[in-house]
Amino acid sequence: MDDIVVIGAGQAGASLVAKLRKEGFSGKITLIGEEPALPYERPPLSKAYLMGKVGKERLYLRPESFYRENDIEALTGLHVDTIDRGGQLVIAGDREIPYDKLALTTGSVPRRLPAAIGGDLPGVHTVRSLADVDAMAPAFRDGARALVVGGGYIGLEAAAVARQSGMQVTLVEMADRILQRVASPETSDYFRKLHERHGVDIREATGLHRLTGEDRVTGAVLTGDEEVPVDVVIVGVGIAPAVALAEACELAIENGIKADAQGRTTDDRIWAAGDCASFPYKGKRVRLESVQNAIDQAECVAQNMLGAGKDYRPYPWFWSDQYDVKLQIAGLTAGYDRIVTRGEGDQVAFWYYKGDEFLGVDAMNDARSYMVAKRMLEMGKTPDPEAVANPETELKTLMRG
């Protein structure tokens, strides 16, 4: 019976080992995580957990008893130094853990500000782990001055929580508009207005030259040499796939650990899933950063490690909560050339098209648009744009067309 080792104890790793047992695998399973905690949910960290609405115990994906009862050895707080592919060994300090099959679910790492501009000053935080959020939580107090660097969803969510905590918030984005890399101008406009209504000072086309302070950060110098005082800096400039371990053992890297449609890397005994893995999709190589992908891809890889031979087909969806707005996204919308708007005000959805192909939707407080669009993507159907835009159209009828 094979020994299976999984490196990376996040959402993908936890999903993979659980699926192995559910599929009837009875061999040895070892799950290795570098953080001291068992696998936990990340999305609530920067929202409910940071605001004190959810305790740490509610973040865990599974209780400790689950791993014990399913005979899964969960090794937490263990740093893997290298993978000996020839000897089929995972080496962590003085431990050598043998494997017959290995899965890499190493996730991603936050991009940080360079030390040369003050990125290593105390009071400068990223938002990725329990430790990150525990470290920044004391700074979230009424009247404190926060600088958020980055106008993507990570930065916008941080800005919303900071404002709800009574902080003065300035957000800087180097691009011409917030969300420029991931959303349409219409979606950018919606969230710019939302944050401005809540008192966030949004600076687009504005760079950060340097942070100032000695014992901790006290200010920031922006484009045009404008200086602003700050008490805390939250860095939301994206994440990068955690590929150092794979790269060191000479697996192919291409926008993440290069995997085939079934999750197999360039070593037939090693697989990859989640944020760290890229895979072929619609003639391109993509890497998806979402909870849904981490779960679905990891479960598919688990089945393939047991011989299923099944290609992974993603149906991407994402979400973001900011103030009283719930954004739900379905599909991958890069390359769109037309936006169709349905609804208005706080409840609106932007439907993305490329020629005659429907690509996806951004739905703000509009669960019906999201659910119908998601279902149509799964069915491979393109709804008539004029029908979508017509408020008299009952959306469910589009699925029968």
Protein Blocks (a to p, Z undefined) as FASTA:
>chain_A
ZZdddehjafklmmmmmmmmmnopabdcddddfbfbdcddfklmmmmmmnopacfklmpm
bdfklmmmnopacdehiacfbdcfknopacehjaccddfbdcddebpadddddfklopmg
ghiacdfbfmlmmmmmmmmcghiacddedjbfklmmmmmmmmmnopacddddfbfbehkl
mmcfklmmmmmmmmmmnopacdehiacfbdcdjkbcfbdcdehhiacddfbdcddebjad
dfklmmmnopaceeiaaddfkopafbfkbccedjklccdeehiacddddfklmmmmmmmm
mmmmnonopacdddddddddehjbccddedjfehiabdcdedehjbccddddehjbcfbd
cdehilklmmmmmmmmmnopacdfklmmpmkbcfklmmmZZ
